[in-house]
């Protein structure tokens, strides 16, 4: 049987980045910039330490395969369009060199190792953790690094997957920088391009966005800085992204809109996961079963519901859900 992927590792990275950008990361989310000061080496070293704490005692011993964008990039976990000198470290590793049937055990071992360090759950869904493809979200205290153990599906029938570990630092101000000096942060995480309207991936992403808009049943807001269409090229390849926001909504209506999105994804056959957020209303992340598109819908501290749709730049031309 040919292995079947529900999410690619690159897509998982894209979706978790999108969730962080919508306020799920306590280290950088919310209306005000966090005044965490450290240098890049300290942030990267601490993130690597957290990865090693999870991996060093694993059996069987996996090989760490780095994936995703550059380690250090501009802070993406903010909810406003102001200039910001904060940076953020992201580490994303696939655990390779072991049988696919061991992926579940590796994620559970990572969770147990982090718990022994005194780290806290962001998610403790026992039903999810006892399934064949567990996922766990945790954070360190008091320095507030966030990490995830993820089981990507390779072959659902055989219970084969691939384990991945991700660590995100809090957004931090490099020494000597101010939070809104107007400087453009160095080391961008990816190269952004304007996609062609005739590109099949662009049409696919816009098609999915349109159906999500219909499911939310609320009006959209004018395009904000950083929103819209873009093609992103990084070490994982090229992807087309479409991000947009609804008009501001009362808390109850935001939760209801996210719930309607979840119902739509489930009825259309997407693979759906609810992700805890600082806001309280879980974000919904979903993977399309046919074209490897990943969509994320989350309430924002601005009062809006934010939507991010990501698709590989190459893939099926149809956007049918």
N, C-alpha and C positions, 0 to 999 in steps of 0.2 A: 504494500500500500504506500502510495506517495505521501510523505509527510505533509500535513496541512497546518498552516500557520493562521492562528486567529489574530495575533498582533505581531508585527515585526518588532525587533528591539528598537530600531530607529523610530518607529511609530510610537512605541511606549515612551521613549524619551521625549518626543514631541508633545505627547499629551500631558505628561507630568509637568513639563515646563509650562504648558498652558494653564494647568491648574494652579501652579505656583503664582503665575502672573495675575490670577484672579483672586488672590488673597488667601490661599490655603496655607501659606508659609508664614508662621508667626514671626519668624526672624526678619521678614521684610515686608509683610503685608500690612494692610491697614492704611489709614489716611496719612499718618505722619511717618517720616523717615526715621528708622531706628538708628540711634547714635552708637553703634557698635564700631569700635576701632581696632583693627588688626592689620597686619600686612598679608600679602598674598601667600608668602611662604608659610606663615602660621596657619592660615585657613586651609591651604592644601595639605599641610602636614597633619592637621587634626582630622581632615576628611579621610586621608589615607589610613590613619590610625584606627578610625571607626570601621573601615573596610577590613583591616587586618584582624581586628577583634572578632569579626564575624567569621573569617575564613581560616585562621591559623589552626583551629582544632577540628576542622571539618574532616569527615570520612565518608566516602572516598575524597581524596585531596583533589580539588579542581584546579584548573589553570585560569588565571585572571586574564581576560581579554578586554582591553579598554575599547570603548566605543563612544560615539557621540561627539559633540563639539569640543572646542578648546576648554581646558580646565577653568580658566579665569575669564569672566566676561562681565559686562555691565549688569547691574541689579535689574532683574525682571519682575520682582515680586512687589511692585508698587501699583497703586491704584489711581495715579494721577499722571498728568502729562508734563509735570515740571522737570526742569533740568536736574540731574542727579549724578553726583560723583561716586555713589556707592558701587561696589563691585560684589560679585558673588562667585563662589567656587562650586562647581558641579562635577562629581565623579560618577561614572556609569560603567560598570563592568559586567560582561557576560562571564558565567562560570562554565568553562568548556573542559573537554578532555575526560568527561565522565558519561556513563550511559544516560540517555534521556529519562529513564525511569527513576533516576536519582534526583531529578530536579526538585521534586517536592521535599525530599529529605534535606537537601541543602538549604532551602528557604527556611524550613523549620529549625535547622541548626543555627542559622543566622539569627533568627528571632531569639532562641534560647541564649545564645552568646551575648546578645545585646541586653537581654533581661538581667543576666548575671552582672553586667556592668552598671545596673541601676537605671538604665534608660527606660523611658515611658512609652506606652502605647499611644498612638493617634487613632489606631483602629484595633479593635479586639473582637472582630466578628468570628466567633468560634465555628459557625457553620462554614464560613469561607476557609478558615485555617484547617479544618478537618477534611476538606475536599481534595480532589486529585491535583489541583493547581492553585495552591494557597498563595496569598498575597498579604503582606503585613506592612504597616506604616508606623514608624516610631520616631522619637526625638530624644536628644540628649538634654540633660539638665546639669548645670544652669546655662551652658553656652549655646543651646538651642540650634544644634545641627539637626536636620531632618533626614531620615533615611528610609528606604523601602527595600524589602525583599520581594521579588516579582517572579512568578512562574509563567513564562510565555508558553503557549500551547504549540507543540509540534505535531503530535498525533493524539487526538482526544481518545480514540478507541483503545489505543495501547497504553494510555496514561503517560505518554512521553512528552517532556517539555524541556525548556532550557531556563535555568535559574539566572537571575540578574540581580545585582545590588546597586543601589543608587544612594549617594549622599549629597545633600545640598547644604551649604553653609548659610548662616544668616547673612543678610546684606550688610556689608561693612564699609566703613570709610577708611581708605588708606591714610596713614599718618600725613598730616599736613593738608588734607583735602577738606572742603566744606561740602555740605549736602546739596547745595544748589548754586554752585559757582558759575555754571554755564559751560564748563568744560565738557568735552565729549570723552567718555571713558575709553581708555585704550583697550586693546585685545578684544575686539568684537567677537561674539560667539559664532557668527556665521555671516556669509555674504548674501545680501538681499538684492533681488532683481525684480523688476516689474514684469509679470507674466503676460503672455500674449492672450488676447481674448479668444482666439481660435484654437488655443492649445487644448487637447482633450482633457488633460488633468485639470485645467482651469474650469472647463465646463462641468466636469464631474464634481469638483468642490462646490461650485456655485449651485449646482442642482441639489446637492445635499443641504447646503445652507438654506435654500428656498423652502425645502420641506421641513426643516427644523423651525424656520420662521412661522410657517403655517401651524405647526404643532404648538408653539409657545402661545399663540393667540394674543399677543400684545404687540404694540407698535415698536418700531426700531428708532433709535436715536440717531442724530447726525453723526457721521463718521468722525471719530476722535483721533488725535495723534497716535500713531502706532497701529491703527486699525486698517482694515482693507485687505487687498490682495497682495501677495508677495510670493516670489520663488526664493527659497532658501537653499543654498549649497554649502554643505559642510562635509566633514569626514565620512558621514554616513550616506552621502549621496544628495540628490536634489528632491525637494518636496515643495508642493504648492500649499500655501496657507491662506485661509480667509477668516478674519476675525471681525466681530461687530458686537454691538451692545443694544439692548432694548432701552426704551425710555425708563426713567427711574420709577420704581414701584414700591408700594408699602411692603413690609416684611412678609405678610401672609400671602400677598399676590406673587412675590418673588418665589416663595416656596412652591406655590401651586403651579407656576410656569415651569419650574424645573421638574416637577412631578409629571406634567404633561409631556415634557420632552422625553422623560424616561419611558412613559407609556408608549410613545411613538416608536422609540428605538426597539423596545421589546416586541411590539406588534409587527415591526418590519424585519425582524429576524437578526438585528444587531446583537453582538455580545456586549452586555451592559454591566458596568460596575459603579457602585456609589462610593464616593471618596469623602471622608470627613474633612471639614474645613473649620477654620477659626470662626467663620460667620455663623455656624450652627446648622445651616441648611446644607446637606451633603451635595457636593458636585456630582454630576453624572458624566461618566466617560464611556464611550461606546466604540466598538470596532465593527465596521461593515464586513459581512461574511464573504463578499465577493471581490472587492476592489482594494482592500487594505486601507481604506479611509478610516481615520480616527477622528471622532468628534467629542468635544467637551462643552458642557453647559454648566455654568456656576453662577451663584449669586455673588455680587460684588459689594464692597463697602460703600461704593458710590450710590447704591440703591438700584442699580441696573442688574440685569442678567447678561452675562457675557458668554459669547459663543465663539469657539475656535474649531475650525475644520481643517484637517491636514491630510493630504493624499500624496503618495509617491508621484514624482513627475512622469513616470512611465507606468502604464497599467491599462486596464480595460477602459474603453472609451465611454461606456454606458455609465450613467449616474443613477440608474434605477435602484431604489432601496428595496 
